[in-house]
């Protein structure tokens, strides 16, 4: 079982930021796209990570269920705090992939996203996220190279 939680105090009511997940998604992590406007039933994700929106309470929370794995991730707000929780039972191979690679990338992505939330809330993060050497190497290995533009 995997449980991964990130929180950030934005210094302002966090509720309005829940619905801004697509708008404030960090561009370095691939575009977050859905097949319809964000809401229950919307299918999408970012990069190879695919999920479906299973619950959306504007100003409170949004929950996504993975389509290829057994688990969810939820973005929620309470007072000035925004919280992201991933819970999953992925099986041995996916668990190993999580432990060795995905967790580090996931954590870096969420911290980048929360930095963007804080900036959108009108303040610079006290300690902006910095990618570790390991995250930089994993991105180098697993991020598709852009093809040169042809004239």
C-alpha positions as CSV (number, residue, x, y, z in Angstrom):
1,X,0.0,0.0,0.0
2,X,1.3,3.4,-0.9
3,X,0.2,6.6,0.8
4,X,1.8,9.9,-0.2
5,X,0.7,13.3,1.2
6,X,1.8,16.8,0.4
7,X,0.4,20.0,2.1
8,X,1.0,23.7,1.7
9,X,-0.3,26.7,3.6
10,X,-1.1,29.3,0.9
11,X,-1.8,32.1,3.4
12,X,-5.2,32.7,1.8
13,X,-8.3,30.5,1.6
14,X,-7.2,27.4,-0.4
15,X,-10.7,26.4,-1.7
16,X,-10.6,28.4,-4.9
17,X,-7.3,26.7,-5.9
18,X,-8.8,23.2,-6.1
19,X,-10.6,23.9,-9.4
20,X,-7.5,25.6,-10.8
21,X,-5.5,22.3,-11.0
22,X,-5.2,22.4,-14.8
23,X,-4.5,26.1,-15.0
24,X,-1.7,26.0,-12.4
25,X,-0.3,22.6,-13.4
26,X,3.5,23.0,-13.8
27,X,4.3,23.0,-17.5
28,X,7.6,21.1,-17.0
29,X,5.6,18.0,-16.1
30,X,3.6,17.8,-19.3
31,X,0.1,19.2,-19.9
32,X,-2.7,18.0,-17.8
33,X,-5.6,17.3,-20.2
34,X,-9.1,15.9,-20.0
35,X,-11.7,14.9,-22.6
36,X,-14.2,17.4,-21.3
37,X,-14.3,20.2,-18.7
38,X,-13.0,19.2,-15.3
39,X,-15.8,17.4,-13.4
40,X,-17.0,13.9,-12.5
41,X,-16.5,11.6,-15.5
42,X,-13.7,13.6,-17.1
43,X,-11.0,11.2,-18.4
44,X,-7.4,12.4,-18.9
45,X,-4.2,12.8,-17.0
46,X,-0.7,14.0,-17.8
47,X,1.9,12.1,-19.8
48,X,1.5,8.3,-19.4
49,X,-0.4,8.8,-16.1
50,X,-4.1,8.3,-16.8
51,X,-7.0,8.9,-14.5
52,X,-10.7,9.7,-14.3
53,X,-12.4,12.3,-12.1
54,X,-14.7,10.5,-9.6
55,X,-15.6,13.3,-7.3
56,X,-15.6,17.1,-7.5
57,X,-16.8,19.5,-4.9
58,X,-15.8,23.0,-6.0
59,X,-13.9,24.9,-3.4
60,X,-13.4,21.7,-1.4
61,X,-11.9,18.7,-3.2
62,X,-11.4,16.8,-6.4
63,X,-10.6,13.1,-6.6
64,X,-9.2,11.1,-9.5
65,X,-9.1,7.3,-9.8
66,X,-6.2,5.8,-11.8
67,X,-7.3,3.9,-14.9
68,X,-4.4,1.5,-15.1
69,X,-3.6,1.1,-11.4
70,X,-5.7,0.6,-8.3
71,X,-5.6,3.9,-6.4
72,X,-6.7,7.5,-6.2
73,X,-5.3,10.9,-5.8
74,X,-7.2,13.8,-4.2
75,X,-6.6,17.5,-4.1
76,X,-8.4,19.2,-1.2
77,X,-8.6,22.4,0.7
78,X,-9.1,23.2,4.4
79,X,-8.8,26.8,5.5
80,X,-5.6,28.1,4.0
81,X,-4.1,24.7,3.4
82,X,-4.1,22.8,0.1
83,X,-3.5,19.0,0.4
84,X,-2.7,16.3,-2.1
85,X,-3.0,12.6,-1.1
86,X,-2.2,9.7,-3.3
87,X,-3.3,6.2,-2.1
88,X,-2.8,3.0,-4.0
89,X,-2.3,-0.7,-3.9
90,X,-0.3,-1.1,-7.1
91,X,1.1,-4.6,-6.9
92,X,4.8,-5.6,-6.6
93,X,6.1,-4.4,-10.0
94,X,4.3,-1.1,-9.9
95,X,5.3,-0.7,-6.2
96,X,9.0,-1.1,-7.1
97,X,8.6,1.4,-10.0
98,X,7.1,3.8,-7.4
99,X,9.8,3.3,-4.9
100,X,12.7,3.6,-7.4
101,X,11.5,6.2,-9.8
102,X,7.9,7.5,-9.7
103,X,7.8,8.7,-6.1
104,X,10.7,11.1,-6.6
105,X,9.2,12.5,-9.8
106,X,5.7,12.7,-8.2
107,X,7.0,14.6,-5.2
108,X,9.0,17.1,-7.3
109,X,5.9,17.7,-9.6
110,X,3.7,18.3,-6.6
111,X,6.1,20.7,-4.9
112,X,6.4,22.6,-8.3
113,X,2.6,22.7,-8.4
114,X,2.3,24.0,-4.9
115,X,4.9,26.7,-5.6
116,X,2.7,27.8,-8.5
117,X,-0.3,27.8,-6.2
118,X,1.5,30.0,-3.7
119,X,2.6,32.4,-6.4
120,X,-1.0,32.6,-7.7
121,X,-2.0,33.3,-4.0
122,X,0.2,36.4,-4.2
123,X,3.4,35.4,-2.5
124,X,6.7,33.8,-3.3
125,X,7.3,30.4,-1.7
126,X,9.7,30.6,1.3
127,X,11.7,27.6,0.0
128,X,11.0,27.1,-3.8
129,X,11.2,23.5,-4.9
130,X,14.5,22.4,-6.3
131,X,14.9,19.2,-8.2
132,X,17.4,16.8,-6.7
133,X,20.2,15.3,-8.7
134,X,18.2,12.0,-8.8
135,X,15.0,13.7,-10.2
136,X,17.1,15.5,-12.9
137,X,18.6,12.2,-13.9
138,X,15.2,10.4,-14.0
139,X,13.7,13.2,-16.1
140,X,16.7,12.9,-18.4
141,X,16.1,9.2,-18.8
142,X,12.3,9.2,-19.0
143,X,11.3,12.5,-20.6
144,X,10.8,12.1,-24.3
145,X,13.2,14.2,-26.4
146,X,11.5,16.9,-28.5
147,X,11.8,16.3,-32.2
148,X,13.4,19.2,-34.1
149,X,11.0,21.3,-36.1
150,X,11.2,20.8,-39.9
151,X,11.1,23.7,-42.3
